[in-house]
Amino acid sequence: MSPTPAAKPIQQHTFRATVAMAGVNIEGSFDKFDGGDLKAESKAYRPGGMESSIVLPAPQTTEAITVTRFFDAGRDLEILPTLRTMINQPATITVEVLGPNKTKIGKAISYTGNLSGIVMPKFDSTSDGAVAEIGLTFTIADQ
């Protein structure tokens, strides 16, 4: 019997998230990915006569996904007017794990859904140099 290889943790900075939407070229990857968690709100039914409860399964749902990256005027300012007209349009969000040489490890995880929000860059002239970010939020179709 060969020994089981030791588990190797993956660091957060080794992920790449990209977005594809028809009608707009969203170049580059995103710095942050939040959401996409799966859940089901199962219910317990209590029959009469003090019988044991019965757990009834519920449909699975996928939480909304928000991807965020630093705002680059040369890259993002050009597509922002188009994105603002694309609320409720379909999109694919793809997440990959990258190895030390930036090659993909394993299979990518893809989500499909609709653009449901745009997080505009915030600014504060009194900030200490914080980076302005743009975010895209998607309502995800259950798969």
Secondary structure as the mmCIF struct_conf table of DSSP 4:
data_model
#
loop_
_struct_conf.conf_type_id
_struct_conf.id
_struct_conf.beg_label_comp_id
_struct_conf.beg_label_asym_id
_struct_conf.beg_label_seq_id
_struct_conf.end_label_comp_id
_struct_conf.end_label_asym_id
_struct_conf.end_label_seq_id
HELX_LH_PP_P HELX_LH_PP_P1 SER A 2 ALA A 7
HELX_LH_PP_P HELX_LH_PP_P2 PRO A 9 GLN A 11
HELX_RH_3T_P HELX_RH_3T_P1 GLN A 12 THR A 14
STRN STRN1 PHE A 15 ALA A 20
STRN STRN2 MET A 21 MET A 21
TURN_TY1_P TURN_TY1_P1 ALA A 22 GLY A 23
STRN STRN3 VAL A 24 VAL A 24
BEND BEND1 GLY A 28 GLY A 28
STRN STRN4 PHE A 30 PHE A 30
BEND BEND2 ASP A 31 ASP A 31
STRN STRN5 LYS A 32 GLY A 35
STRN STRN6 LEU A 38 ALA A 40
STRN STRN7 LYS A 43 TYR A 45
BEND BEND3 GLY A 48 GLY A 48
TURN_TY1_P TURN_TY1_P2 GLY A 49 MET A 50
HELX_LH_PP_P HELX_LH_PP_P3 GLU A 51 SER A 53
STRN STRN8 ILE A 54 LEU A 56
HELX_LH_PP_P HELX_LH_PP_P4 PRO A 57 PRO A 57
STRN STRN9 GLN A 60 THR A 62
STRN STRN10 ILE A 65 PHE A 70
HELX_RH_AL_P HELX_RH_AL_P1 ALA A 73 LEU A 83
TURN_TY1_P TURN_TY1_P3 ARG A 84 THR A 85
TURN_TY1_P TURN_TY1_P4 ILE A 87 ASN A 88
STRN STRN11 PRO A 90 LEU A 98
TURN_TY1_P TURN_TY1_P5 PRO A 100 ASN A 101
BEND BEND4 LYS A 102 LYS A 102
STRN STRN12 LYS A 104 VAL A 119
HELX_LH_PP_P HELX_LH_PP_P5 MET A 120 LYS A 122
TURN_TY1_P TURN_TY1_P6 SER A 125 THR A 126
BEND BEND5 SER A 127 GLY A 129
HELX_LH_PP_P HELX_LH_PP_P6 ALA A 130 ALA A 132
STRN STRN13 GLU A 133 ILE A 140
HELX_LH_PP_P HELX_LH_PP_P7 ALA A 141 ASP A 142
#
